[in-house]
Amino acid sequence: MWVEIVCGLVIYKLFRRFFYGDDDILDVETTDSNALFSVAARLEKLYGGKVYTGLRIPDADTGQLQNIDMVLVTKGGEAVVICVQNLSGFFSINADGSWVSTSGHNLKTEHHPDPVAEVKRQVAILKYYIEGRGNTTVPEGYLSCKVICPNPNFRSAIRSDYFPPEVVTYEQWIQLKPELKSTFSGWIKGAFLDGNKEMQESIQKLNFVLSTARTWDRLELKGKKYLLGEFLGFKGKQDDVLSLKAIKRSKVSRLIFQKMSLFGIDLSKLEVGIVLETAERNGFHLRLEGSNVRSNTLGLFQLQNSTKSGKFKLSSVVSMSLSA
């Protein structure tokens, strides 16, 4: 039996190296990032407007960047800071607000910091940031917050309504419908100002601040998988790296990777299209001619909240977005 297992592992590694080479980014669990973008897509579908994901907002108190999972801004100008907790297991709440989970056959117990307290702190940081960049005053209570638990393996050891009102458990999450907004009552505090013209100007100002805020770089992998982190550079043949040298985050917002045509063209090459930052933020994409590089050219990517960098082959990537 052990001989079969070892042979299977050897065959798998040979198969993987043949098709993917040095691409070790495929070993990374993308579940948390996928959950983030899945929640964002559903919120936009339910409530309209725009969801800004993977924000990195300067914290004046610590001098560091604060991660914010997402901010929902609806068409009506409502703004909600959202923390996504992709957790599984049976959960209860301690007296200090921290969460306790029990999972696995051995009933492993884990303690988690109070996510409600954390997202409320993020609200305060974002409010200060918007006021500084938007040259406006954000009314107290305008920015509300929610903690969403979208994992189907999230189980409440207590009744869902025993969680703080800011928490949306999995049972509540799957029951949300556009016409049933009562579950989310208390999110909306109205726009900055009364009056349609002033309200629209305030919404535009808010969207501008959020759309130009720093974010994590984003990889979209084949199979609709996502990763957040920081792009570090390219690695490969000298001519390929030189042809990609002009790609800088100060000039480029998004890269598109496409296999070249089957007819008469070397399939070992990829076409890398470039989207200008200013064009994308004005609501349209300007596709440049880009460069043709070998598909086994590598990119280096440091994952969010990690000190380890991973490699990915350009052939495994659909697109990459870079934050200015």
C-alpha positions as protocol buffer text, in pm:
chain_id: "A"
residue {
  index: 1
  type: MET
  ca { x: 0 y: 0 z: 0 }
}
residue {
  index: 2
  type: TRP
  ca { x: 276 y: 244 z: 93 }
}
residue {
  index: 3
  type: VAL
  ca { x: 453 y: 166 z: -234 }
}
residue {
  index: 4
  type: GLU
  ca { x: 139 y: 270 z: -427 }
}
residue {
  index: 5
  type: ILE
  ca { x: 110 y: 594 z: -225 }
}
residue {
  index: 6
  type: VAL
  ca { x: 475 y: 686 z: -282 }
}
residue {
  index: 7
  type: CYS
  ca { x: 449 y: 607 z: -654 }
}
residue {
  index: 8
  type: GLY
  ca { x: 134 y: 817 z: -673 }
}
residue {
  index: 9
  type: LEU
  ca { x: 306 y: 1114 z: -511 }
}
residue {
  index: 10
  type: VAL
  ca { x: 604 y: 1083 z: -748 }
}
residue {
  index: 11
  type: ILE
  ca { x: 376 y: 1068 z: -1052 }
}
residue {
  index: 12
  type: TYR
  ca { x: 180 y: 1370 z: -922 }
}
residue {
  index: 13
  type: LYS
  ca { x: 495 y: 1575 z: -874 }
}
residue {
  index: 14
  type: LEU
  ca { x: 624 y: 1482 z: -1220 }
}
residue {
  index: 15
  type: PHE
  ca { x: 286 y: 1564 z: -1372 }
}
residue {
  index: 16
  type: ARG
  ca { x: 269 y: 1894 z: -1188 }
}
residue {
  index: 17
  type: ARG
  ca { x: 623 y: 1995 z: -1282 }
}
residue {
  index: 18
  type: PHE
  ca { x: 559 y: 1906 z: -1646 }
}
residue {
  index: 19
  type: PHE
  ca { x: 248 y: 2122 z: -1669 }
}
residue {
  index: 20
  type: TYR
  ca { x: 315 y: 2393 z: -1411 }
}
residue {
  index: 21
  type: GLY
  ca { x: 693 y: 2399 z: -1367 }
}
residue {
  index: 22
  type: ASP
  ca { x: 798 y: 2617 z: -1075 }
}
residue {
  index: 23
  type: ASP
  ca { x: 452 y: 2760 z: -1014 }
}
residue {
  index: 24
  type: ASP
  ca { x: 413 y: 2724 z: -636 }
}
residue {
  index: 25
  type: ILE
  ca { x: 135 y: 2982 z: -604 }
}
residue {
  index: 26
  type: LEU
  ca { x: -102 y: 2696 z: -689 }
}
residue {
  index: 27
  type: ASP
  ca { x: -23 y: 2546 z: -350 }
}
residue {
  index: 28
  type: VAL
  ca { x: -174 y: 2849 z: -177 }
}
residue {
  index: 29
  type: GLU
  ca { x: -523 y: 2821 z: -33 }
}
residue {
  index: 30
  type: THR
  ca { x: -738 y: 3078 z: -211 }
}
residue {
  index: 31
  type: THR
  ca { x: -1056 y: 3012 z: -10 }
}
residue {
  index: 32
  type: ASP
  ca { x: -1045 y: 3332 z: 199 }
}
residue {
  index: 33
  type: SER
  ca { x: -986 y: 3557 z: -103 }
}
residue {
  index: 34
  type: ASN
  ca { x: -1253 y: 3376 z: -303 }
}
residue {
  index: 35
  type: ALA
  ca { x: -1499 y: 3424 z: -16 }
}
residue {
  index: 36
  type: LEU
  ca { x: -1416 y: 3796 z: -12 }
}
residue {
  index: 37
  type: PHE
  ca { x: -1491 y: 3846 z: -381 }
}
residue {
  index: 38
  type: SER
  ca { x: -1798 y: 3622 z: -365 }
}
residue {
  index: 39
  type: VAL
  ca { x: -1944 y: 3835 z: -86 }
}
residue {
  index: 40
  type: ALA
  ca { x: -1862 y: 4154 z: -276 }
}
residue {
  index: 41
  type: ALA
  ca { x: -2033 y: 4029 z: -592 }
}
residue {
  index: 42
  type: ARG
  ca { x: -2348 y: 3928 z: -404 }
}
residue {
  index: 43
  type: LEU
  ca { x: -2372 y: 4259 z: -219 }
}
residue {
  index: 44
  type: GLU
  ca { x: -2346 y: 4453 z: -546 }
}
residue {
  index: 45
  type: LYS
  ca { x: -2619 y: 4234 z: -693 }
}
residue {
  index: 46
  type: LEU
  ca { x: -2845 y: 4274 z: -390 }
}
residue {
  index: 47
  type: TYR
  ca { x: -2800 y: 4642 z: -317 }
}
residue {
  index: 48
  type: GLY
  ca { x: -2644 y: 4797 z: -627 }
}
residue {
  index: 49
  type: GLY
  ca { x: -2368 y: 5053 z: -613 }
}
residue {
  index: 50
  type: LYS
  ca { x: -2003 y: 4959 z: -577 }
}
residue {
  index: 51
  type: VAL
  ca { x: -1800 y: 4742 z: -340 }
}
residue {
  index: 52
  type: TYR
  ca { x: -1435 y: 4836 z: -284 }
}
residue {
  index: 53
  type: THR
  ca { x: -1232 y: 4532 z: -177 }
}
residue {
  index: 54
  type: GLY
  ca { x: -890 y: 4480 z: -25 }
}
residue {
  index: 55
  type: LEU
  ca { x: -840 y: 4837 z: 99 }
}
residue {
  index: 56
  type: ARG
  ca { x: -526 y: 4946 z: 284 }
}
residue {
  index: 57
  type: ILE
  ca { x: -606 y: 5266 z: 473 }
}
residue {
  index: 58
  type: PRO
  ca { x: -340 y: 5466 z: 663 }
}
residue {
  index: 59
  type: ASP
  ca { x: -391 y: 5459 z: 1039 }
}
residue {
  index: 60
  type: ALA
  ca { x: -281 y: 5793 z: 1183 }
}
residue {
  index: 61
  type: ASP
  ca { x: -242 y: 5646 z: 1532 }
}
residue {
  index: 62
  type: THR
  ca { x: -7 y: 5361 z: 1443 }
}
residue {
  index: 63
  type: GLY
  ca { x: 149 y: 5497 z: 1124 }
}
residue {
  index: 64
  type: GLN
  ca { x: 68 y: 5167 z: 953 }
}
residue {
  index: 65
  type: LEU
  ca { x: -177 y: 5055 z: 688 }
}
residue {
  index: 66
  type: GLN
  ca { x: -507 y: 4913 z: 816 }
}
residue {
  index: 67
  type: ASN
  ca { x: -657 y: 4628 z: 613 }
}
residue {
  index: 68
  type: ILE
  ca { x: -1027 y: 4670 z: 537 }
}
residue {
  index: 69
  type: ASP
  ca { x: -1196 y: 4379 z: 363 }
}
residue {
  index: 70
  type: MET
  ca { x: -1451 y: 4590 z: 180 }
}
residue {
  index: 71
  type: VAL
  ca { x: -1667 y: 4901 z: 180 }
}
residue {
  index: 72
  type: LEU
  ca { x: -2012 y: 4895 z: 20 }
}
residue {
  index: 73
  type: VAL
  ca { x: -2138 y: 5224 z: -126 }
}
residue {
  index: 74
  type: THR
  ca { x: -2490 y: 5191 z: -263 }
}
residue {
  index: 75
  type: LYS
  ca { x: -2644 y: 5404 z: -535 }
}
residue {
  index: 76
  type: GLY
  ca { x: -2823 y: 5598 z: -265 }
}
residue {
  index: 77
  type: GLY
  ca { x: -2495 y: 5691 z: -99 }
}
residue {
  index: 78
  type: GLU
  ca { x: -2509 y: 5454 z: 198 }
}
residue {
  index: 79
  type: ALA
  ca { x: -2168 y: 5333 z: 312 }
}
residue {
  index: 80
  type: VAL
  ca { x: -2092 y: 5017 z: 511 }
}
residue {
  index: 81
  type: VAL
  ca { x: -1755 y: 4883 z: 626 }
}
residue {
  index: 82
  type: ILE
  ca { x: -1764 y: 4504 z: 605 }
}
residue {
  index: 83
  type: CYS
  ca { x: -1541 y: 4241 z: 764 }
}
residue {
  index: 84
  type: VAL
  ca { x: -1563 y: 3891 z: 613 }
}
residue {
  index: 85
  type: GLN
  ca { x: -1500 y: 3608 z: 858 }
}
residue {
  index: 86
  type: ASN
  ca { x: -1458 y: 3291 z: 651 }
}
residue {
  index: 87
  type: LEU
  ca { x: -1463 y: 3070 z: 960 }
}
residue {
  index: 88
  type: SER
  ca { x: -1591 y: 2716 z: 1014 }
}
residue {
  index: 89
  type: GLY
  ca { x: -1692 y: 2528 z: 1326 }
}
residue {
  index: 90
  type: PHE
  ca { x: -1932 y: 2580 z: 1615 }
}
residue {
  index: 91
  type: PHE
  ca { x: -1908 y: 2932 z: 1756 }
}
residue {
  index: 92
  type: SER
  ca { x: -2002 y: 3100 z: 2080 }
}
residue {
  index: 93
  type: ILE
  ca { x: -1915 y: 3438 z: 2232 }
}
residue {
  index: 94
  type: ASN
  ca { x: -1723 y: 3513 z: 2550 }
}
residue {
  index: 95
  type: ALA
  ca { x: -1816 y: 3793 z: 2787 }
}
residue {
  index: 96
  type: ASP
  ca { x: -1538 y: 4011 z: 2643 }
}
residue {
  index: 97
  type: GLY
  ca { x: -1680 y: 3977 z: 2290 }
}
residue {
  index: 98
  type: SER
  ca { x: -1417 y: 3733 z: 2163 }
}
residue {
  index: 99
  type: TRP
  ca { x: -1533 y: 3425 z: 1973 }
}
residue {
  index: 100
  type: VAL
  ca { x: -1466 y: 3060 z: 2058 }
}
residue {
  index: 101
  type: SER
  ca { x: -1483 y: 2790 z: 1792 }
}
residue {
  index: 102
  type: THR
  ca { x: -1494 y: 2412 z: 1827 }
}
residue {
  index: 103
  type: SER
  ca { x: -1421 y: 2197 z: 1523 }
}
residue {
  index: 104
  type: GLY
  ca { x: -1285 y: 1864 z: 1406 }
}
residue {
  index: 105
  type: HIS
  ca { x: -1320 y: 1513 z: 1541 }
}
residue {
  index: 106
  type: ASN
  ca { x: -1098 y: 1603 z: 1834 }
}
residue {
  index: 107
  type: LEU
  ca { x: -1317 y: 1906 z: 1917 }
}
residue {
  index: 108
  type: LYS
  ca { x: -1027 y: 2147 z: 1879 }
}
residue {
  index: 109
  type: THR
  ca { x: -1096 y: 2481 z: 2048 }
}
residue {
  index: 110
  type: GLU
  ca { x: -973 y: 2813 z: 1908 }
}
residue {
  index: 111
  type: HIS
  ca { x: -1014 y: 3169 z: 2030 }
}
residue {
  index: 112
  type: HIS
  ca { x: -1070 y: 3457 z: 1789 }
}
residue {
  index: 113
  type: PRO
  ca { x: -1047 y: 3832 z: 1867 }
}
residue {
  index: 114
  type: ASP
  ca { x: -1376 y: 4021 z: 1871 }
}
residue {
  index: 115
  type: PRO
  ca { x: -1440 y: 4095 z: 1499 }
}
residue {
  index: 116
  type: VAL
  ca { x: -1709 y: 4352 z: 1582 }
}
residue {
  index: 117
  type: ALA
  ca { x: -1466 y: 4561 z: 1788 }
}
residue {
  index: 118
  type: GLU
  ca { x: -1212 y: 4535 z: 1505 }
}
residue {
  index: 119
  type: VAL
  ca { x: -1451 y: 4647 z: 1231 }
}
residue {
  index: 120
  type: LYS
  ca { x: -1568 y: 4939 z: 1447 }
}
residue {
  index: 121
  type: ARG
  ca { x: -1204 y: 5045 z: 1479 }
}
residue {
  index: 122
  type: GLN
  ca { x: -1177 y: 5026 z: 1101 }
}
residue {
  index: 123
  type: VAL
  ca { x: -1480 y: 5256 z: 1073 }
}
residue {
  index: 124
  type: ALA
  ca { x: -1303 y: 5521 z: 1283 }
}
residue {
  index: 125
  type: ILE
  ca { x: -985 y: 5493 z: 1073 }
}
residue {
  index: 126
  type: LEU
  ca { x: -1177 y: 5517 z: 745 }
}
residue {
  index: 127
  type: LYS
  ca { x: -1381 y: 5815 z: 868 }
}
residue {
  index: 128
  type: TYR
  ca { x: -1063 y: 6008 z: 947 }
}
residue {
  index: 129
  type: TYR
  ca { x: -915 y: 5911 z: 609 }
}
residue {
  index: 130
  type: ILE
  ca { x: -1223 y: 6021 z: 410 }
}
residue {
  index: 131
  type: GLU
  ca { x: -1237 y: 6354 z: 591 }
}
residue {
  index: 132
  type: GLY
  ca { x: -870 y: 6418 z: 522 }
}
residue {
  index: 133
  type: ARG
  ca { x: -874 y: 6328 z: 153 }
}
residue {
  index: 134
  type: GLY
  ca { x: -1227 y: 6439 z: 74 }
}
residue {
  index: 135
  type: ASN
  ca { x: -1201 y: 6774 z: 255 }
}
residue {
  index: 136
  type: THR
  ca { x: -1541 y: 6710 z: 411 }
}
residue {
  index: 137
  type: THR
  ca { x: -1699 y: 6618 z: 743 }
}
residue {
  index: 138
  type: VAL
  ca { x: -1842 y: 6270 z: 775 }
}
residue {
  index: 139
  type: PRO
  ca { x: -2142 y: 6281 z: 1011 }
}
residue {
  index: 140
  type: GLU
  ca { x: -2117 y: 6060 z: 1317 }
}
residue {
  index: 141
  type: GLY
  ca { x: -2291 y: 5731 z: 1250 }
}
residue {
  index: 142
  type: TYR
  ca { x: -2287 y: 5769 z: 870 }
}
residue {
  index: 143
  type: LEU
  ca { x: -2036 y: 5485 z: 830 }
}
residue {
  index: 144
  type: SER
  ca { x: -2192 y: 5168 z: 968 }
}
residue {
  index: 145
  type: CYS
  ca { x: -2038 y: 4821 z: 984 }
}
residue {
  index: 146
  type: LYS
  ca { x: -2113 y: 4452 z: 949 }
}
residue {
  index: 147
  type: VAL
  ca { x: -1933 y: 4122 z: 1006 }
}
residue {
  index: 148
  type: ILE
  ca { x: -2039 y: 3861 z: 749 }
}
residue {
  index: 149
  type: CYS
  ca { x: -1981 y: 3487 z: 797 }
}
residue {
  index: 150
  type: PRO
  ca { x: -2033 y: 3329 z: 451 }
}
residue {
  index: 151
  type: ASN
  ca { x: -1881 y: 2986 z: 520 }
}
residue {
  index: 152
  type: PRO
  ca { x: -2150 y: 2711 z: 502 }
}
residue {
  index: 153
  type: ASN
  ca { x: -1960 y: 2529 z: 777 }
}
residue {
  index: 154
  type: PHE
  ca { x: -2014 y: 2818 z: 1017 }
}
residue {
  index: 155
  type: ARG
  ca { x: -2239 y: 2694 z: 1295 }
}
residue {
  index: 156
  type: SER
  ca { x: -2377 y: 2882 z: 1591 }
}
residue {
  index: 157
  type: ALA
  ca { x: -2350 y: 2710 z: 1926 }
}
residue {
  index: 158
  type: ILE
  ca { x: -2595 y: 2980 z: 2034 }
}
residue {
  index: 159
  type: ARG
  ca { x: -2899 y: 3130 z: 1861 }
}
residue {
  index: 160
  type: SER
  ca { x: -2810 y: 3359 z: 1571 }
}
residue {
  index: 161
  type: ASP
  ca { x: -2995 y: 3651 z: 1729 }
}
residue {
  index: 162
  type: TYR
  ca { x: -2766 y: 3621 z: 2033 }
}
residue {
  index: 163
  type: PHE
  ca { x: -2480 y: 3750 z: 1821 }
}
residue {
  index: 164
  type: PRO
  ca { x: -2432 y: 4129 z: 1813 }
}
residue {
  index: 165
  type: PRO
  ca { x: -2658 y: 4301 z: 1556 }
}
residue {
  index: 166
  type: GLU
  ca { x: -2352 y: 4380 z: 1344 }
}
residue {
  index: 167
  type: VAL
  ca { x: -2294 y: 4007 z: 1281 }
}
residue {
  index: 168
  type: VAL
  ca { x: -2457 y: 3830 z: 985 }
}
residue {
  index: 169
  type: THR
  ca { x: -2436 y: 3454 z: 1041 }
}
residue {
  index: 170
  type: TYR
  ca { x: -2436 y: 3207 z: 754 }
}
residue {
  index: 171
  type: GLU
  ca { x: -2806 y: 3130 z: 803 }
}
residue {
  index: 172
  type: GLN
  ca { x: -2889 y: 3501 z: 777 }
}
residue {
  index: 173
  type: TRP
  ca { x: -2650 y: 3550 z: 484 }
}
residue {
  index: 174
  type: ILE
  ca { x: -2811 y: 3289 z: 259 }
}
residue {
  index: 175
  type: GLN
  ca { x: -3160 y: 3424 z: 333 }
}
residue {
  index: 176
  type: LEU
  ca { x: -3082 y: 3777 z: 216 }
}
residue {
  index: 177
  type: LYS
  ca { x: -3290 y: 3894 z: -76 }
}
residue {
  index: 178
  type: PRO
  ca { x: -3313 y: 4236 z: -246 }
}
residue {
  index: 179
  type: GLU
  ca { x: -3667 y: 4289 z: -119 }
}
residue {
  index: 180
  type: LEU
  ca { x: -3585 y: 4173 z: 234 }
}
residue {
  index: 181
  type: LYS
  ca { x: -3355 y: 4445 z: 361 }
}
residue {
  index: 182
  type: SER
  ca { x: -3491 y: 4432 z: 715 }
}
residue {
  index: 183
  type: THR
  ca { x: -3207 y: 4199 z: 810 }
}
residue {
  index: 184
  type: PHE
  ca { x: -2970 y: 4483 z: 729 }
}
residue {
  index: 185
  type: SER
  ca { x: -3177 y: 4758 z: 885 }
}
residue {
  index: 186
  type: GLY
  ca { x: -2954 y: 4998 z: 1070 }
}
residue {
  index: 187
  type: TRP
  ca { x: -2688 y: 4994 z: 798 }
}
residue {
  index: 188
  type: ILE
  ca { x: -2811 y: 5301 z: 626 }
}
residue {
  index: 189
  type: LYS
  ca { x: -2773 y: 5645 z: 779 }
}
residue {
  index: 190
  type: GLY
  ca { x: -2848 y: 5853 z: 468 }
}
residue {
  index: 191
  type: ALA
  ca { x: -2616 y: 6053 z: 252 }
}
residue {
  index: 192
  type: PHE
  ca { x: -2378 y: 6321 z: 373 }
}
residue {
  index: 193
  type: LEU
  ca { x: -2618 y: 6602 z: 304 }
}
residue {
  index: 194
  type: ASP
  ca { x: -2985 y: 6656 z: 227 }
}
residue {
  index: 195
  type: GLY
  ca { x: -3081 y: 6770 z: -118 }
}
residue {
  index: 196
  type: ASN
  ca { x: -3038 y: 6573 z: -438 }
}
residue {
  index: 197
  type: LYS
  ca { x: -2754 y: 6779 z: -594 }
}
residue {
  index: 198
  type: GLU
  ca { x: -2549 y: 6795 z: -276 }
}
residue {
  index: 199
  type: MET
  ca { x: -2615 y: 6426 z: -212 }
}
residue {
  index: 200
  type: GLN
  ca { x: -2488 y: 6329 z: -558 }
}
residue {
  index: 201
  type: GLU
  ca { x: -2177 y: 6542 z: -513 }
}
residue {
  index: 202
  type: SER
  ca { x: -2112 y: 6375 z: -178 }
}
residue {
  index: 203
  type: ILE
  ca { x: -2152 y: 6028 z: -329 }
}
residue {
  index: 204
  type: GLN
  ca { x: -1912 y: 6118 z: -610 }
}
residue {
  index: 205
  type: LYS
  ca { x: -1660 y: 6249 z: -360 }
}
residue {
  index: 206
  type: LEU
  ca { x: -1688 y: 5935 z: -146 }
}
residue {
  index: 207
  type: ASN
  ca { x: -1648 y: 5707 z: -447 }
}
residue {
  index: 208
  type: PHE
  ca { x: -1346 y: 5904 z: -565 }
}
residue {
  index: 209
  type: VAL
  ca { x: -1172 y: 5873 z: -228 }
}
residue {
  index: 210
  type: LEU
  ca { x: -1235 y: 5499 z: -212 }
}
residue {
  index: 211
  type: SER
  ca { x: -1149 y: 5430 z: -577 }
}
residue {
  index: 212
  type: THR
  ca { x: -813 y: 5603 z: -540 }
}
residue {
  index: 213
  type: ALA
  ca { x: -727 y: 5454 z: -201 }
}
residue {
  index: 214
  type: ARG
  ca { x: -442 y: 5209 z: -179 }
}
residue {
  index: 215
  type: THR
  ca { x: -538 y: 4843 z: -209 }
}
residue {
  index: 216
  type: TRP
  ca { x: -372 y: 4505 z: -213 }
}
residue {
  index: 217
  type: ASP
  ca { x: -255 y: 4389 z: -554 }
}
residue {
  index: 218
  type: ARG
  ca { x: -485 y: 4125 z: -697 }
}
residue {
  index: 219
  type: LEU
  ca { x: -423 y: 3808 z: -896 }
}
residue {
  index: 220
  type: GLU
  ca { x: -709 y: 3646 z: -1085 }
}
residue {
  index: 221
  type: LEU
  ca { x: -613 y: 3285 z: -1151 }
}
residue {
  index: 222
  type: LYS
  ca { x: -773 y: 3042 z: -1393 }
}
residue {
  index: 223
  type: GLY
  ca { x: -1075 y: 2869 z: -1243 }
}
residue {
  index: 224
  type: LYS
  ca { x: -1209 y: 3197 z: -1099 }
}
residue {
  index: 225
  type: LYS
  ca { x: -968 y: 3197 z: -807 }
}
residue {
  index: 226
  type: TYR
  ca { x: -827 y: 3513 z: -650 }
}
residue {
  index: 227
  type: LEU
  ca { x: -529 y: 3610 z: -440 }
}
residue {
  index: 228
  type: LEU
  ca { x: -453 y: 3937 z: -261 }
}
residue {
  index: 229
  type: GLY
  ca { x: -101 y: 4050 z: -178 }
}
residue {
  index: 230
  type: GLU
  ca { x: 184 y: 4251 z: -323 }
}
residue {
  index: 231
  type: PHE
  ca { x: 339 y: 4198 z: -666 }
}
residue {
  index: 232
  type: LEU
  ca { x: 720 y: 4199 z: -640 }
}
residue {
  index: 233
  type: GLY
  ca { x: 840 y: 4159 z: -997 }
}
residue {
  index: 234
  type: PHE
  ca { x: 909 y: 3920 z: -1285 }
}
residue {
  index: 235
  type: LYS
  ca { x: 1163 y: 3641 z: -1319 }
}
residue {
  index: 236
  type: GLY
  ca { x: 1266 y: 3455 z: -1634 }
}
residue {
  index: 237
  type: LYS
  ca { x: 1464 y: 3489 z: -1955 }
}
residue {
  index: 238
  type: GLN
  ca { x: 1643 y: 3821 z: -1986 }
}
residue {
  index: 239
  type: ASP
  ca { x: 1458 y: 3933 z: -2299 }
}
residue {
  index: 240
  type: ASP
  ca { x: 1119 y: 3859 z: -2138 }
}
residue {
  index: 241
  type: VAL
  ca { x: 1204 y: 4045 z: -1818 }
}
residue {
  index: 242
  type: LEU
  ca { x: 1335 y: 4342 z: -2018 }
}
residue {
  index: 243
  type: SER
  ca { x: 1017 y: 4358 z: -2227 }
}
residue {
  index: 244
  type: LEU
  ca { x: 813 y: 4372 z: -1903 }
}
residue {
  index: 245
  type: LYS
  ca { x: 1042 y: 4623 z: -1733 }
}
residue {
  index: 246
  type: ALA
  ca { x: 820 y: 4915 z: -1834 }
}
residue {
  index: 247
  type: ILE
  ca { x: 535 y: 4778 z: -1621 }
}
residue {
  index: 248
  type: LYS
  ca { x: 523 y: 4999 z: -1312 }
}
residue {
  index: 249
  type: ARG
  ca { x: 238 y: 5042 z: -1067 }
}
residue {
  index: 250
  type: SER
  ca { x: 261 y: 5421 z: -1107 }
}
residue {
  index: 251
  type: LYS
  ca { x: 160 y: 5384 z: -1473 }
}
residue {
  index: 252
  type: VAL
  ca { x: -33 y: 5057 z: -1504 }
}
residue {
  index: 253
  type: SER
  ca { x: -346 y: 4949 z: -1322 }
}
residue {
  index: 254
  type: ARG
  ca { x: -413 y: 4609 z: -1476 }
}
residue {
  index: 255
  type: LEU
  ca { x: -243 y: 4342 z: -1684 }
}
residue {
  index: 256
  type: ILE
  ca { x: -430 y: 4094 z: -1901 }
}
residue {
  index: 257
  type: PHE
  ca { x: -264 y: 3760 z: -1986 }
}
residue {
  index: 258
  type: GLN
  ca { x: -388 y: 3577 z: -2296 }
}
residue {
  index: 259
  type: LYS
  ca { x: -266 y: 3271 z: -2485 }
}
residue {
  index: 260
  type: MET
  ca { x: -174 y: 3354 z: -2840 }
}
residue {
  index: 261
  type: SER
  ca { x: -369 y: 3210 z: -3134 }
}
residue {
  index: 262
  type: LEU
  ca { x: -345 y: 2844 z: -3229 }
}
residue {
  index: 263
  type: PHE
  ca { x: -290 y: 2919 z: -3596 }
}
residue {
  index: 264
  type: GLY
  ca { x: 73 y: 2965 z: -3693 }
}
residue {
  index: 265
  type: ILE
  ca { x: 186 y: 3120 z: -3367 }
}
residue {
  index: 266
  type: ASP
  ca { x: 415 y: 2978 z: -3101 }
}
residue {
  index: 267
  type: LEU
  ca { x: 188 y: 2871 z: -2811 }
}
residue {
  index: 268
  type: SER
  ca { x: 479 y: 2901 z: -2570 }
}
residue {
  index: 269
  type: LYS
  ca { x: 421 y: 3277 z: -2586 }
}
residue {
  index: 270
  type: LEU
  ca { x: 169 y: 3492 z: -2403 }
}
residue {
  index: 271
  type: GLU
  ca { x: 34 y: 3832 z: -2495 }
}
residue {
  index: 272
  type: VAL
  ca { x: 44 y: 4070 z: -2199 }
}
residue {
  index: 273
  type: GLY
  ca { x: -202 y: 4353 z: -2247 }
}
residue {
  index: 274
  type: ILE
  ca { x: -174 y: 4672 z: -2039 }
}
residue {
  index: 275
  type: VAL
  ca { x: -462 y: 4881 z: -1906 }
}
residue {
  index: 276
  type: LEU
  ca { x: -385 y: 5241 z: -1815 }
}
residue {
  index: 277
  type: GLU
  ca { x: -477 y: 5346 z: -1462 }
}
residue {
  index: 278
  type: THR
  ca { x: -644 y: 5672 z: -1559 }
}
residue {
  index: 279
  type: ALA
  ca { x: -852 y: 5503 z: -1825 }
}
residue {
  index: 280
  type: GLU
  ca { x: -990 y: 5240 z: -1588 }
}
residue {
  index: 281
  type: ARG
  ca { x: -1080 y: 5493 z: -1321 }
}
residue {
  index: 282
  type: ASN
  ca { x: -1272 y: 5698 z: -1574 }
}
residue {
  index: 283
  type: GLY
  ca { x: -1492 y: 5398 z: -1640 }
}
residue {
  index: 284
  type: PHE
  ca { x: -1337 y: 5250 z: -1954 }
}
residue {
  index: 285
  type: HIS
  ca { x: -1040 y: 5034 z: -2047 }
}
residue {
  index: 286
  type: LEU
  ca { x: -766 y: 5134 z: -2289 }
}
residue {
  index: 287
  type: ARG
  ca { x: -591 y: 4824 z: -2419 }
}
residue {
  index: 288
  type: LEU
  ca { x: -234 y: 4876 z: -2534 }
}
residue {
  index: 289
  type: GLU
  ca { x: -47 y: 4643 z: -2766 }
}
residue {
  index: 290
  type: GLY
  ca { x: 155 y: 4508 z: -2475 }
}
residue {
  index: 291
  type: SER
  ca { x: 433 y: 4251 z: -2501 }
}
residue {
  index: 292
  type: ASN
  ca { x: 475 y: 3891 z: -2606 }
}
residue {
  index: 293
  type: VAL
  ca { x: 665 y: 3684 z: -2349 }
}
residue {
  index: 294
  type: ARG
  ca { x: 725 y: 3318 z: -2274 }
}
residue {
  index: 295
  type: SER
  ca { x: 436 y: 3159 z: -2089 }
}
residue {
  index: 296
  type: ASN
  ca { x: 671 y: 3005 z: -1830 }
}
residue {
  index: 297
  type: THR
  ca { x: 792 y: 3351 z: -1724 }
}
residue {
  index: 298
  type: LEU
  ca { x: 744 y: 3382 z: -1349 }
}
residue {
  index: 299
  type: GLY
  ca { x: 596 y: 3651 z: -1131 }
}
residue {
  index: 300
  type: LEU
  ca { x: 679 y: 3696 z: -763 }
}
residue {
  index: 301
  type: PHE
  ca { x: 389 y: 3766 z: -529 }
}
residue {
  index: 302
  type: GLN
  ca { x: 387 y: 3816 z: -153 }
}
residue {
  index: 303
  type: LEU
  ca { x: 58 y: 3705 z: -8 }
}
residue {
  index: 304
  type: GLN
  ca { x: -155 y: 3928 z: 215 }
}
residue {
  index: 305
  type: ASN
  ca { x: -58 y: 3903 z: 582 }
}
residue {
  index: 306
  type: SER
  ca { x: 238 y: 3681 z: 500 }
}
residue {
  index: 307
  type: THR
  ca { x: 614 y: 3727 z: 491 }
}
residue {
  index: 308
  type: LYS
  ca { x: 655 y: 3450 z: 235 }
}
residue {
  index: 309
  type: SER
  ca { x: 661 y: 3520 z: -138 }
}
residue {
  index: 310
  type: GLY
  ca { x: 532 y: 3272 z: -392 }
}
residue {
  index: 311
  type: LYS
  ca { x: 597 y: 3221 z: -762 }
}
residue {
  index: 312
  type: PHE
  ca { x: 336 y: 3197 z: -1035 }
}
residue {
  index: 313
  type: LYS
  ca { x: 364 y: 3123 z: -1404 }
}
residue {
  index: 314
  type: LEU
  ca { x: 205 y: 3386 z: -1623 }
}
residue {
  index: 315
  type: SER
  ca { x: 18 y: 3106 z: -1802 }
}
residue {
  index: 316
  type: SER
  ca { x: -181 y: 3036 z: -1482 }
}
residue {
  index: 317
  type: VAL
  ca { x: -303 y: 3397 z: -1450 }
}
residue {
  index: 318
  type: VAL
  ca { x: -599 y: 3566 z: -1618 }
}
residue {
  index: 319
  type: SER
  ca { x: -525 y: 3919 z: -1496 }
}
residue {
  index: 320
  type: MET
  ca { x: -332 y: 4112 z: -1233 }
}
residue {
  index: 321
  type: SER
  ca { x: -439 y: 4444 z: -1084 }
}
residue {
  index: 322
  type: LEU
  ca { x: -179 y: 4675 z: -930 }
}
residue {
  index: 323
  type: SER
  ca { x: -250 y: 4942 z: -673 }
}
residue {
  index: 324
  type: ALA
  ca { x: -91 y: 5281 z: -725 }
}
